[in-house]
Amino acid sequence: MACRPSGSGSYTVVIIPLKTTLNSLDALRFYLWIKRMKELEEEKDALWCGLEILERSRLWYLQRLKENRIRQDTESRNGSGIYREGAEEARACLLRSRIQRVNGSLGSVMSEPNAMSSTNPSIPEAVADSDLRWHNTVLTQEVSNKNRQISLLELEKEALLEQLEELHSCRLPAHMST
């Protein structure tokens, strides 16, 4: 993904003649200072790139929230919990998992800017955490599916009971007249 650096996209090399030799302490300090300035410029460019990605992400999140709100309004107006089938349900589950992973990554970047910090979990711990999050998402989805099935079965039971009452009430007057 290409991001625009804050400047023209290239770095300027400055050569300042020193009154001492290249092996002098002043030359070394100057070299280290230039190197640090270059590193800071690269960090600034990476931060600008991150801001650009975050802005596009923010717009994407807002669009998903808007779509979610529209679906909620539609389903609450219709009063029907339309059950999503296989592929769409798996896609929604995977999307939620990815969003949770991105949210977690952004949270950890903001809370601990030192990527090499000793407080950050090791790679195996991070993988285990990711696996647990994925399994949690899958289990949550399964519970949600079971709850939907239970709701559908309860609605079906109510409809069958109503039909039984109708049949019973239709037969009852005919049975009483004899």
C-alpha positions as CSV (number, residue, x, y, z in Angstrom):
1,M,0.0,0.0,0.0
2,A,1.6,3.2,-1.1
3,C,1.3,6.3,1.2
4,R,2.2,9.8,0.4
5,P,5.1,11.0,2.5
6,S,4.7,14.5,3.9
7,G,7.4,15.9,1.7
8,S,8.2,15.4,-2.0
9,G,8.9,11.7,-1.4
10,S,12.7,12.0,-1.5
11,Y,15.3,12.9,1.0
12,T,17.8,15.7,0.7
13,V,21.5,15.0,1.3
14,V,23.3,17.8,3.0
15,I,27.1,17.8,2.8
16,I,28.7,20.2,5.2
17,P,32.5,20.4,5.1
18,L,34.1,20.0,8.5
19,K,37.4,21.5,9.5
20,T,38.5,18.1,10.8
21,T,39.1,14.7,9.3
22,L,36.4,12.1,8.7
23,N,37.7,10.1,11.6
24,S,37.3,13.0,14.1
25,L,34.7,13.0,16.9
26,D,32.9,16.0,15.3
27,A,32.5,14.1,12.0
28,L,31.1,11.1,13.9
29,R,28.7,13.3,15.8
30,F,27.5,15.0,12.6
31,Y,27.1,11.7,10.9
32,L,25.0,10.3,13.8
33,W,23.0,13.5,13.9
34,I,22.2,13.2,10.1
35,K,21.4,9.5,10.5
36,R,19.0,10.3,13.4
37,M,17.3,13.1,11.4
38,K,16.8,10.7,8.5
39,E,15.3,8.1,10.8
40,L,13.0,10.7,12.2
41,E,11.9,11.7,8.7
42,E,11.2,8.1,7.9
43,E,9.2,7.7,11.1
44,K,7.3,10.8,10.3
45,D,6.5,9.4,6.8
46,A,5.3,6.1,8.3
47,L,3.1,8.0,10.8
48,W,1.6,10.1,8.0
49,C,1.0,6.8,6.1
50,G,-0.7,5.4,9.2
51,L,-2.9,8.4,9.5
52,E,-4.0,8.0,5.9
53,I,-4.8,4.4,6.5
54,L,-6.6,5.2,9.7
55,E,-8.7,7.8,8.0
56,R,-9.7,5.4,5.3
57,S,-10.4,2.8,8.0
58,R,-12.5,5.3,9.9
59,L,-14.6,5.9,6.8
60,W,-14.9,2.1,6.3
61,Y,-16.0,1.6,9.9
62,L,-18.6,4.4,9.6
63,Q,-20.0,2.8,6.4
64,R,-20.2,-0.6,8.1
65,L,-22.0,1.1,11.1
66,K,-24.4,2.8,8.8
67,E,-25.2,-0.5,7.0
68,N,-25.6,-2.3,10.3
69,R,-28.0,0.4,11.6
70,I,-30.1,0.1,8.4
71,R,-30.2,-3.7,8.7
72,Q,-31.2,-3.4,12.4
73,D,-33.9,-0.8,11.6
74,T,-35.2,-2.9,8.7
75,E,-35.4,-6.1,10.8
76,S,-37.0,-4.4,13.7
77,R,-39.6,-2.8,11.5
78,N,-40.4,-6.1,9.7
79,G,-40.3,-8.0,13.0
80,S,-38.7,-10.9,11.3
81,G,-35.3,-12.3,12.2
82,I,-34.2,-13.4,8.8
83,Y,-31.7,-16.2,9.2
84,R,-28.5,-15.8,7.2
85,E,-27.3,-19.0,5.5
86,G,-23.9,-20.7,5.5
87,A,-21.5,-18.6,3.4
88,E,-22.9,-15.3,4.5
89,E,-22.8,-16.3,8.1
90,A,-19.2,-17.5,7.8
91,R,-18.2,-14.3,6.1
92,A,-19.8,-12.2,8.8
93,C,-18.0,-14.3,11.5
94,L,-14.7,-13.9,9.8
95,L,-15.2,-10.2,9.3
96,R,-16.0,-9.8,13.0
97,S,-12.9,-11.8,13.9
98,R,-10.7,-9.6,11.7
99,I,-12.2,-6.4,13.0
100,Q,-11.5,-7.6,16.6
101,R,-7.9,-8.5,15.7
102,V,-7.4,-5.0,14.1
103,N,-8.9,-3.3,17.0
104,G,-6.7,-5.3,19.4
105,S,-3.6,-4.4,17.3
106,L,-4.4,-0.7,17.2
107,G,-5.0,-0.8,21.0
108,S,-1.7,-2.4,21.6
109,V,0.1,0.0,19.4
110,M,-1.4,3.0,21.2
111,S,-0.8,1.6,24.7
112,E,2.8,0.4,24.1
113,P,4.7,2.3,21.4
114,N,7.9,0.2,21.9
115,A,7.4,-2.9,19.7
116,M,10.4,-4.5,21.3
117,S,9.3,-3.9,24.9
118,S,9.6,-6.8,27.3
119,T,6.0,-6.2,28.4
120,N,4.7,-7.2,24.9
121,P,3.6,-10.9,24.7
122,S,5.9,-13.2,22.8
123,I,4.9,-14.5,19.3
124,P,3.6,-17.9,20.7
125,E,1.5,-16.0,23.2
126,A,0.2,-13.7,20.6
127,V,-0.7,-16.6,18.3
128,A,-2.4,-18.4,21.3
129,D,-4.3,-15.2,22.1
130,S,-5.4,-14.9,18.4
131,D,-6.5,-18.5,18.4
132,L,-8.5,-18.0,21.6
133,R,-10.2,-14.9,20.1
134,W,-11.0,-16.8,17.0
135,H,-12.5,-19.8,19.0
136,N,-14.4,-17.3,21.1
137,T,-15.9,-15.7,18.0
138,V,-16.8,-19.1,16.6
139,L,-18.4,-20.2,19.8
140,T,-20.3,-16.9,20.1
141,Q,-21.6,-17.4,16.6
142,E,-22.7,-21.0,17.4
143,V,-24.5,-19.8,20.5
144,S,-26.2,-17.1,18.4
145,N,-27.2,-19.7,15.7
146,K,-28.6,-22.0,18.4
147,N,-30.6,-19.1,19.9
148,R,-32.0,-18.3,16.5
149,Q,-33.0,-21.9,16.0
150,I,-34.7,-22.0,19.4
151,S,-36.6,-18.8,18.6
152,L,-37.7,-20.3,15.3
153,L,-38.8,-23.5,17.0
154,E,-40.7,-21.5,19.6
155,L,-42.5,-19.5,16.9
156,E,-43.3,-22.8,15.1
157,K,-44.6,-24.2,18.3
158,E,-46.8,-21.2,18.9
159,A,-48.2,-21.5,15.3
160,L,-48.9,-25.2,15.8
161,L,-50.6,-24.5,19.1
162,E,-52.8,-21.9,17.5
163,Q,-53.7,-24.3,14.7
164,L,-54.5,-27.0,17.3
165,E,-56.8,-24.5,19.2
166,E,-58.5,-23.6,15.9
167,L,-59.1,-27.2,15.0
168,H,-60.3,-28.0,18.6
169,S,-62.6,-24.9,18.6
170,C,-64.0,-25.9,15.1
171,R,-64.8,-29.4,16.2
172,L,-66.1,-28.5,19.7
173,P,-69.4,-26.8,18.6
174,A,-70.1,-29.6,16.1
175,H,-69.4,-32.2,18.8
176,M,-71.7,-30.4,21.3
177,S,-74.7,-30.2,19.0
178,T,-75.0,-34.0,18.8
